[in-house]
Each structure stands twice: as C-alpha cells, then as structure tokens.
Amino acid sequence: MTEGLGALLENLYGTWNRREFVHPDPLEFLYGYDDPADREIVGLLASSLAYGRVTQILRSVGSVLGMMGEHPSKFPPRLLRENLGGFRHRFTPGDSIAEIFQGAVRLQERHGSLGAFVSHEVSCSGLLEAQRLLVHGILDSAGPTSLLPCPTRGSCCKRLNLWFRWMVRSDAVDPGGWVGVSPSVLLVPLDTHMWKVGRSLGFTARKCPDLKAVLEITEGFRGLCPCDPVRYDFTLTRFGIRSGLSLETLLEELDRQEGK
C-alpha cells in the first residue's frame, strides 16, 4: 500500500497544498508578518485560540492581533493585558492570552527568538523535551494550561504541533521562520479527523487521539516521507472541509489504485 498511498498523497499535495485553499484557517494570519519574531508570536496566539467554530476563531484571533499593531513582538505585555480585560474566546479569558504573550516575549528577549530556543533544545534532547521546556518557559511557574498543554503528559497537543508545523515547514502554505529546526522531527497535529485518517490507513489502532496515536501516525507518514512526515497534513485536513473531498473518497481512490 505504501507506494500507491505515497503517489496518491503526492498528487493531492500538488492539487490542494496551495495558499488559495487556506481560508478559513487561522494560519492565514501569519502571512501578514515578514519578521520571524512577529510571526512566531502570531503563530503562538493563533494556534492557541484554534479551537471551536472557525468563524469564532478567526474573529477572536483578529481581535487580539488588531490591538497589537504591525509588530506584535514589540507590543508591551502590560498594555495587552489591559486591552484584553473584557476579552473571552469561549472559556479562555484575556488574562490567559496575555500570560502566554508575556512569557513568549520574555523567552524571545532571553534567547533571541523562540525558534532559537526550540532549535537548541531539539538538538540536545529531541522534540518532545523541547516542547516541554518551551511550554514551561512560556508559562513559568503557572504550569501547562488547556491553551498550551505539555506533550509529555500524554496529550496529543494538536495546537502546539500545528504551531510548530507553521513555523518549521516552508512551502506554498506553511510560511516557516524557524530555520534551525528540521521538518523531519515534526509530529502530526492530531485532531479527531486526522486520527480517523491514521486509523483508516492502518497507522494506528489507538482508540483515542492521544500522544501515542500521534507518535504512531507520525511514524506511518514518516515511512512515506522521512524528511517531512507532516508534509500531507494540510492537504488531508481539507478532506471534510472542501466540497467533494472526504475520507471515503480518499480510501476509494487508494483502493482503486491498489487494484490496478
């Protein structure tokens, strides 16, 4: 199945991995920021709020970023906390967003960039430990939250891995910015849809989308593309969003190719 699946996913990648198919997706907010320091802050905030209905996500992210001007990384954390006094995204209050922003800016000042911090820690200890240290560094003594969970506690950390995908990969969709981190270490941003894809492709038998499922599904895709195991993530998440694309049509096409 590997050869046929790889060819099918490459064809789909060529068709759907285009910026014109990004909207509606919080990823689109990153395109307005050329400075990597700004982009990593925008990516952190946009991914942290990427839960719930997409229209509400876009409205909330746009509201936060609209307060911060052209260079979010230079915006005073104290002022953001004041401006977000009445903000709420579902069950997330403005103070939680301000806390994440303040911690991220603190790490930027200490290490030059969040990307530099991540690159160093990945080279020393691997991705999961780098993510744990990053979350701990941003939240300081507050500990992991629902906005920024710690992967070593067993969570799939979909939004954290989504942020990493945006910042590490660089193609027509993902803008990149963390040049010191290889796409080969990335983990699949696992939600219910991608978990079903992984199960359907035989990459995992896990009964829930947890960290073990993330690792197993990532290994499945690594077998297709060792240097970039999340290469097909954006394309596969179009299934169920775009008209005419569904998991069933993907599996039917794979069966058809395997039957040739």
Secondary structure, DSSP 8 states (H G I E B T S, - for coil): -HHHHHHHHHHHHHHH-SGGGT-SSGGGGGGG--SHHHHHHHHHHHHHT--S-HHHHHHHHHHHHHTT-S-GGGS-HHHHHHHTTT-EETTEEHHHHHHHHHHHHHHHHHHS-HHHHHHHHHHHH-HHHHHHHHHHHHHGGG---SSS--GGGT---HHHHHHHHHHH--SSS-----TTS-GGG------HHHHHHHHHTTS---SS-SHHHHHHHHHHHHHH-TT-TTTTHHHHHTBTTBTT--HHHHHHHHHHHHT-
